[in-house]
């Protein structure tokens, strides 16, 4: 007992109750989809607003008139230089508008669209809006592709950054709101590259889909042809990368080659189907003589596995390339083509923050190890198409390079693969900078230029045609003349496809009378002013600018 008392058993005091960790906050899974909806929603508002306010641009009546011809006559007659798919997309809107189509009309493709819009009892505002809506929807769909592509490469935040650049791109908003073919063709090429990338994991599913997207691009614009060998090689690369370790090299090569063959066959089939949709009998009755193309170009055209009307359209395109077009760059009027025109125009018309993120994105996909496999899919198609466009004869605008803001938006999102807080903050700041620059030009997206070049009001001093003035502001001019100059005598030099008299503009052409008779208000489209020579140049030099409409038409006082 004494021993027990001297050595009492130590009693451990009870531990304090353990505090349970606070439950983790559930991830806000709703936030990324909401941001996607908001970004695409603002882009939709910008494009629809632009589509409502703008009169027909130079090319649109041709496509709208041809689309109506497809719907009502089921004939391949006009506009062979562009395949039918883009015009069939536009035709969905034309069908919903339900315009009256004069089956007895005969004339060239320019007269066809003008007759439909202004001479057949139709409302051109309604017809043009409905024709533009399918292209707007397609532009929004390509925005989702940009988001999905960047998200797969680098994560959701990268997808949102890429989509932000896409949705606020002034060029994409401008041309995505028009019934033209440039955005659809570029978007289908991007979609094909994305599906080819996805074929690394599931070749059987995505190889045919990549071929279908490539075929859609070829069935929209022939300028997509340089992307064909690139996308065939990328598809083969994807299937090669998907091989199992136990698979022999010979078998893997055969499967890669077979995959490229599948893409080619599906693409060719899509082109044929689009022509068959227009006319199952494939009748070809061109409204214009088809030029003869000889040499290597002629041989290449003859070897194309496409319908005769497609091949004749290529011959028309080659004839365009032989034409001595006039260009305008940084105040210089020239004849021919400048190889550096497109890079220079992109430098002017791309937001500064976007240019910085394009460069950073290209560097990221080339230097970050886990992104290097994606570099050929993002950079090579864009580079090949850009070089092909630079070698072309038509220096008419950045619409020939709309694949750049698509592919490079995805690459820009990849900057976030560099896991640094300052990188994330920098990307966010630059995307906001792009958004502010873009919103400041609303709703005049076509003449946009960045702050380094003075903004949209100074674009006309450096560029012309679809970069600034494509005939889109004739309706706004009519409103301005009614509001501010109701009793003025008006002299008009308008470069576009609209009909001034339809909008209530009563004006004469100052080039048709002696200069001393030109008194009052001289109104000149900025594209016409950029290329002015002779009498028109002297009239402008002797006048005082007093007003501008949409940053594309200048009013002078004489």
C-alpha positions in Angstrom: 0.0 0.0 0.0 2.8 2.4 0.9 4.5 1.6 -2.4 1.4 2.3 -4.3 1.0 5.6 -2.5 4.6 6.6 -3.3 4.2 5.8 -7.0 0.8 7.0 -8.0 -0.2 6.2 -11.5 -0.1 9.3 -13.7 -3.4 10.3 -15.1 -3.4 11.9 -18.6 -5.8 14.9 -18.7 -8.4 14.6 -21.4 -7.5 16.2 -24.7 -9.4 19.3 -25.6 -12.0 18.7 -28.2 -10.6 18.7 -31.7 -11.8 21.5 -33.9 -13.1 20.1 -37.2 -11.8 21.9 -40.3 -14.2 24.3 -41.9 -15.9 22.6 -44.8 -14.4 23.5 -48.2 -16.3 26.0 -50.2 -17.9 24.3 -53.1 -16.3 25.3 -56.4 -18.3 27.9 -58.3 -19.0 25.7 -61.3 -21.6 28.1 -62.6 -19.1 31.0 -62.9 -17.2 29.9 -66.1 -20.4 29.1 -68.1 -21.8 32.4 -67.0 -18.7 34.3 -68.1 -18.8 32.5 -71.5 -22.4 33.5 -71.9 -21.6 37.1 -71.0 -18.7 37.3 -73.4 -20.6 35.8 -76.3 -23.6 37.8 -75.3 -21.9 41.1 -75.6 -20.4 40.0 -78.9 -23.8 39.1 -80.1 -25.2 42.5 -79.1 -22.3 44.3 -80.8 -22.8 42.3 -84.0 -26.6 42.6 -84.2 -26.4 46.3 -83.5 -23.9 46.7 -86.3 -25.9 44.5 -88.6 -29.1 46.6 -88.0 -27.4 49.9 -88.6 -25.2 49.2 -91.6 -26.3 49.3 -95.3 -25.0 46.7 -97.7 -21.2 46.5 -98.1 -19.7 46.1 -101.5 -19.6 42.2 -101.5 -22.8 41.5 -99.6 -25.4 42.0 -102.4 -23.5 39.5 -104.6 -23.7 36.8 -101.9 -27.3 37.6 -100.9 -28.5 37.6 -104.5 -26.7 34.4 -105.3 -28.2 32.8 -102.1 -31.7 33.8 -103.3 -30.9 32.3 -106.7 -29.8 29.0 -105.1 -33.1 28.9 -103.1 -35.5 29.7 -105.9 -33.8 28.6 -109.2 -31.5 25.8 -107.8 -28.9 26.8 -110.4 -25.2 27.4 -110.4 -24.9 30.6 -112.4 -23.4 33.5 -110.5 -20.4 34.0 -108.3 -18.5 30.8 -109.2 -15.3 32.2 -107.6 -16.7 31.3 -104.3 -18.2 27.8 -103.5 -21.8 27.5 -102.3 -21.6 26.7 -98.6 -21.2 30.2 -97.2 -24.0 31.4 -99.5 -26.2 28.5 -98.4 -25.6 29.7 -94.8 -26.6 33.2 -95.8 -29.5 31.7 -97.7 -31.0 30.4 -94.4 -31.6 34.0 -93.4 -32.7 35.0 -96.9 -35.3 32.2 -96.8 -36.6 33.5 -93.4 -36.9 37.0 -94.8 -38.9 35.7 -97.7 -38.1 38.3 -100.3 -39.7 38.5 -103.7 -37.3 37.0 -106.3 -37.7 38.0 -110.0 -37.3 34.8 -111.9 -37.1 36.8 -115.2 -34.0 38.7 -114.2 -30.9 38.4 -116.3 -27.6 40.2 -115.6 -24.3 39.9 -113.9 -23.8 39.0 -110.2 -23.5 42.7 -109.1 -26.8 43.6 -110.8 -28.4 40.4 -109.4 -28.0 41.6 -105.7 -28.9 45.2 -106.5 -32.1 44.0 -108.3 -33.1 41.8 -105.4 -32.6 44.5 -102.8 -33.7 47.7 -104.5 -35.7 46.9 -107.6 -38.0 43.9 -106.6 -40.2 45.6 -104.1 -38.2 44.2 -101.1 -37.1 46.0 -97.9 -33.3 45.9 -98.1 -33.0 46.6 -94.4 -35.0 43.5 -93.5 -33.4 41.3 -96.2 -29.8 42.3 -95.2 -30.5 41.8 -91.4 -31.9 38.3 -91.9 -29.1 37.4 -94.3 -26.5 38.5 -91.7 -28.0 36.6 -88.8 -26.8 33.1 -89.7 -23.2 34.4 -90.1 -23.6 36.0 -86.6 -24.7 32.7 -85.1 -21.8 30.9 -86.8 -19.3 33.5 -85.5 -20.6 32.9 -82.0 -20.2 29.2 -82.5 -16.6 29.6 -83.5 -16.1 31.6 -80.3 -17.1 28.5 -78.4 -14.5 26.5 -80.4 -11.8 29.1 -79.3 -12.8 28.7 -75.7 -12.9 24.9 -75.8 -9.5 24.6 -77.6 -7.7 26.9 -75.1 -9.4 25.2 -72.1 -8.2 21.8 -73.3 -4.7 23.1 -73.6 -4.3 25.1 -70.4 -7.5 25.2 -68.4 -10.7 27.1 -67.9 -9.0 30.4 -67.2 -7.1 30.2 -70.4 -10.3 29.4 -72.3 -11.9 32.5 -70.9 -8.9 34.7 -71.7 -8.9 33.4 -75.3 -12.6 33.9 -75.6 -12.3 37.4 -74.3 -9.8 38.3 -77.1 -12.0 36.6 -79.7 -15.2 38.3 -78.5 -13.7 41.8 -78.3 -11.8 41.5 -81.6 -13.0 44.5 -83.7 -12.2 42.7 -86.9 -14.2 39.6 -85.9 -17.1 41.7 -84.7 -17.1 43.8 -87.9 -17.0 40.9 -90.4 -19.0 38.5 -88.2 -21.9 40.9 -88.5 -21.9 40.9 -92.4 -23.3 38.4 -94.9 -19.9 37.6 -96.2 -17.6 34.5 -96.3 -14.4 35.5 -94.5 -15.4 34.6 -90.9 -17.1 31.3 -91.9 -14.0 30.1 -93.9 -11.5 31.0 -91.2 -13.7 29.5 -88.5 -14.0 26.2 -90.3 -10.2 26.0 -90.6 -9.8 26.6 -86.9 -12.5 24.0 -86.1 -10.7 21.5 -88.3 -7.4 22.1 -86.5 -9.1 21.7 -83.1 -10.7 18.4 -84.1 -7.4 17.2 -85.5 -5.8 18.0 -82.1 -8.6 16.0 -80.4 -7.9 13.1 -82.6 -4.8 12.4 -80.5 -7.1 10.8 -77.9 -10.0 9.5 -80.0 -9.0 9.2 -83.7 -12.0 7.2 -84.9 -14.4 10.0 -83.7 -12.5 13.1 -84.6 -10.6 12.3 -87.8 -13.8 12.2 -89.9 -15.1 15.4 -88.1 -11.8 17.2 -88.9 -12.3 16.2 -92.5 -15.9 17.6 -92.5 -14.7 20.9 -91.0 -12.0 21.2 -93.6 -14.5 20.4 -96.3 -16.7 23.1 -95.0 -13.8 25.6 -95.3 -13.1 24.5 -98.8 -16.8 24.7 -99.7 -16.9 28.3 -98.4 -13.8 30.0 -99.8 -11.0 28.7 -102.1 -8.5 30.7 -100.0 -8.6 27.7 -97.6 -6.9 25.4 -100.1 -3.3 26.2 -98.7 -4.5 24.8 -95.4 -5.2 21.3 -96.9 -1.7 19.8 -96.7 -1.2 21.3 -93.3 -4.3 19.8 -91.8 -3.7 16.4 -93.5 -0.2 16.4 -91.9 -1.6 17.4 -88.5 -4.2 14.6 -88.6 -1.5 12.1 -89.4 0.6 13.5 -86.6 -2.3 13.1 -84.2 -2.9 9.5 -85.1 0.8 8.8 -84.9 0.8 10.3 -81.4 -2.2 8.1 -80.4 -0.4 4.9 -81.1 0.1 2.3 -78.3 3.6 1.3 -77.1 3.1 -2.2 -78.5 2.2 -1.0 -82.0 4.9 -1.3 -84.6 6.1 1.8 -86.4 5.1 0.4 -89.8 1.5 -0.1 -88.6 1.4 3.3 -87.0 2.6 5.0 -90.2 -0.1 3.1 -92.2 -2.8 4.3 -89.8 -1.5 7.9 -89.8 -1.5 7.9 -93.6 -5.0 6.3 -93.7 -6.3 9.0 -91.3 -5.0 11.7 -93.6 -6.7 9.9 -96.5 -10.0 9.9 -94.6 -9.8 13.6 -93.9 -9.1 14.2 -97.6 -12.0 12.0 -98.8 -14.4 13.5 -96.3 -13.4 17.0 -97.3 -13.9 16.3 -101.0 -17.2 14.7 -100.2 -18.4 17.8 -98.3 -17.6 20.0 -101.3 -19.5 17.8 -103.7 -22.5 17.7 -101.3 -22.7 21.5 -101.1 -22.9 21.7 -104.9 -25.4 18.9 -105.1 -27.6 20.7 -102.5 -27.8 23.6 -104.9 -28.5 21.6 -108.0 -28.6 17.8 -107.8 -28.0 17.7 -111.6 -24.9 19.9 -111.3 -25.8 22.1 -114.2 -23.2 24.7 -114.8 -24.3 27.8 -116.8 -21.8 30.6 -116.0 -23.0 34.2 -116.5 -19.5 35.3 -117.6 -16.7 33.9 -119.7 -14.4 31.6 -117.8 -10.8 32.6 -118.2 -8.2 30.2 -119.6 -5.5 29.3 -117.1 -2.3 27.6 -118.5 0.9 26.3 -117.0 1.3 24.8 -113.6 -1.8 26.7 -112.3 -3.9 25.3 -115.1 -2.6 21.8 -114.5 -3.3 22.1 -110.7 -6.9 23.3 -111.4 -7.5 20.4 -113.8 -6.4 17.9 -111.1 -8.7 19.2 -108.4 -11.2 16.5 -107.5 -14.1 18.9 -107.4 -17.1 19.8 -109.6 -16.5 21.7 -112.9 -18.0 24.9 -111.5 -15.5 24.8 -108.6 -12.6 24.4 -111.0 -13.9 27.3 -113.1 -14.2 29.4 -110.0 -10.5 28.7 -109.4 -9.8 29.9 -112.9 -11.7 33.1 -112.1 -9.6 33.6 -108.9 -6.4 33.2 -110.8 -7.6 35.8 -113.3 -8.2 38.1 -110.4 -4.6 37.5 -109.2 -3.3 38.6 -112.6 -5.2 41.9 -112.4 -3.2 45.1 -111.5 -5.2 46.2 -108.5 -4.6 49.5 -106.7 -3.7 49.6 -103.1 -3.4 52.2 -100.4 -1.1 52.0 -97.4 0.1 54.7 -95.0 -1.0 57.4 -97.4 0.7 55.8 -100.5 -1.4 54.9 -103.5 0.2 52.1 -105.6 -0.6 49.6 -108.3 0.2 46.0 -107.7 0.7 44.3 -104.3 3.0 44.8 -101.3 4.1 41.6 -99.6 4.1 43.4 -96.2 0.6 44.9 -96.6 -1.3 42.4 -94.4 1.2 42.5 -91.5 1.1 46.3 -91.7 -2.7 46.4 -91.8 -2.9 43.9 -88.9 -0.5 46.2 -86.9 -2.9 49.1 -87.4 -6.2 47.3 -86.9 -5.4 45.0 -84.0 -5.8 46.3 -80.4 -2.4 46.8 -78.7 -3.2 44.5 -75.9 -4.1 41.8 -78.3 -0.8 42.2 -80.2 1.1 41.8 -77.0 -0.8 38.6 -76.0 -0.4 37.2 -79.5 3.3 37.5 -79.2 3.4 36.1 -75.7 1.1 33.2 -76.6 3.2 32.2 -79.6 6.3 32.3 -77.3 4.5 30.2 -74.7 3.4 27.4 -77.0 7.0 27.2 -78.3 8.8 27.3 -75.0 6.5 25.6 -72.4 7.3 21.9 -72.7 3.7 20.6 -72.2 2.4 23.0 -74.8 4.9 22.2 -77.6 2.8 19.4 -79.0 0.1 22.0 -79.7 2.4 24.5 -81.4 1.9 23.0 -85.0 -1.9 23.0 -84.6 -2.0 26.7 -83.6 0.9 28.3 -85.4 1.5 26.4 -88.6 -2.0 26.8 -90.2 -2.1 30.5 -89.4 1.4 31.0 -90.7 0.8 29.1 -94.0 -2.5 31.0 -94.6 -0.9 34.3 -93.8 2.0 33.7 -96.2 -0.4 32.6 -98.9 -2.5 35.8 -98.4 0.6 38.0 -98.4 1.6 36.6 -101.8 -1.9 37.5 -103.2 -2.6 40.4 -105.5 -5.4 42.0 -103.6 -4.4 44.4 -100.8 -8.0 45.0 -99.7 -8.1 44.5 -96.0 -7.5 42.4 -92.9 -10.5 40.3 -93.8 -8.1 38.2 -95.8 -6.4 37.2 -92.5 -9.3 36.7 -90.0 -7.8 33.4 -89.1 -5.1 35.3 -87.1 -7.4 36.6 -84.3 -8.9 33.1 -84.1 -5.8 30.9 -83.9 -3.7 33.4 -81.9 -6.5 34.0 -79.4 -6.1 30.3 -78.5 -2.3 30.7 -78.3 -2.7 33.8 -76.2 -4.7 31.9 -73.6 -1.8 29.5 -73.3 0.3 32.2 -71.6 -1.5 31.2 -68.4 0.4 27.9 -68.5 3.2 30.0 -66.8 2.0 29.6 -63.2 2.9 33.0 -61.9 0.5 35.4 -60.2 1.9 38.4 -62.1 1.3 36.5 -65.4 -2.4 36.0 -64.5 -2.7 39.6 -63.5 -1.0 40.8 -66.7 -3.1 38.7 -69.0 -6.3 39.9 -67.2 -5.1 43.6 -67.6 -4.4 43.2 -71.3 -7.7 41.5 -72.0 -9.5 44.4 -70.2 -7.4 46.9 -72.2 -8.6 45.1 -75.4 -12.2 45.2 -74.3 -12.0 48.9 -73.5 -10.4 49.7 -76.9 -13.0 47.6 -78.7 -16.0 49.0 -76.9 -14.8 52.6 -77.5 -15.3 52.0 -81.3 -18.8 50.7 -80.9 -20.7 50.6 -83.3 -18.1 51.5 -85.9 -16.0 48.4 -85.9 -15.1 48.2 -89.6 -12.9 51.4 -89.5 -11.3 50.5 -86.2 -7.6 51.2 -85.7 -5.7 51.0 -82.4 -4.6 53.9 -80.2 -1.1 54.0 -81.6 -2.5 54.9 -85.0 -5.1 57.5 -83.8 -8.2 55.4 -83.5 -11.0 54.8 -86.0 -11.3 58.5 -87.0 -7.8 58.3 -88.5 -7.8 54.9 -90.2 -8.7 56.5 -93.5 -5.3 58.2 -93.6 -3.5 54.8 -93.6 -5.8 52.2 -95.1 -8.8 51.9 -97.4 -11.5 49.5 -98.7 -12.8 46.9 -96.2 -10.4 48.2 -93.6 -12.4 51.4 -93.2 -15.0 52.2 -95.9 -16.8 49.3 -97.6 -20.0 51.2 -98.4 -21.6 50.5 -95.0 -22.6 54.0 -94.0 -24.9 55.1 -96.8 -27.9 54.9 -94.5 -26.1 56.9 -91.8 -25.2 59.5 -94.5 -28.8 59.9 -95.4 -29.8 60.5 -91.8 -27.0 63.1 -91.4 -28.0 65.0 -94.5 -31.6 65.2 -93.4 -30.7 66.3 -89.9 -27.9 68.8 -90.5 -27.9 69.7 -94.2 -31.6 69.6 -95.3 -31.4 72.3 -97.9 -27.8 71.8 -99.2 -26.9 71.0 -102.7 -25.0 67.6 -102.5 -22.3 66.2 -104.7 -21.6 62.6 -104.0 -18.8 60.1 -104.8 -19.9 56.9 -103.1 -18.0 53.7 -103.2 -20.3 50.9 -102.4 -23.2 48.7 -103.5 -26.1 50.7 -102.0 -28.4 52.8 -104.1 -28.3 56.4 -102.7 -31.7 57.4 -104.1 -33.4 54.6 -102.2 -32.3 56.2 -98.9 -33.5 59.7 -100.0 -30.1 61.0 -101.1 -30.5 63.4 -104.0 -27.0 64.1 -105.3 -24.9 64.4 -108.5 -21.5 63.1 -109.3 -19.0 66.0 -109.3 -16.8 64.3 -111.8 -19.4 64.7 -114.5 -19.4 68.5 -114.5 -16.8 71.2 -114.7 -15.1 71.9 -111.3 -16.4 75.5 -111.2 -20.0 74.2 -111.0 -19.3 72.1 -107.9 -20.6 74.3 -105.1 -22.2 73.2 -101.8 -21.6 70.0 -100.0 -19.1 67.5 -101.5 -19.5 64.0 -100.0 -16.8 61.5 -100.7 -16.4 57.9 -99.5 -13.0 57.6 -97.8 -11.9 54.7 -100.0 -12.6 56.9 -103.1 -10.7 59.8 -101.5 -7.7 57.5 -100.7 -7.5 56.6 -104.4 -8.5 60.0 -105.8 -6.6 61.3 -108.8 -7.2 63.9 -111.4 -10.4 65.9 -111.0 -11.6 64.3 -107.8 -8.2 64.9 -106.1 -8.3 68.6 -107.1 -11.9 69.0 -105.9 -11.0 67.5 -102.5 -7.9 69.7 -102.3 -9.9 72.8 -102.9 -12.5 71.9 -100.3 -12.7 72.1 -96.5 -13.7 69.0 -94.4 -16.7 69.9 -92.2 -18.1 66.5 -91.0 -17.6 62.8 -91.1 -20.1 59.9 -91.0 -19.2 56.6 -89.4 -15.5 57.3 -89.9 -15.9 56.2 -93.5 -17.5 59.1 -95.4 -16.2 62.7 -95.3 -18.2 65.8 -96.0 -16.4 68.8 -97.5 -17.6 72.4 -98.0 -17.0 74.0 -101.3 
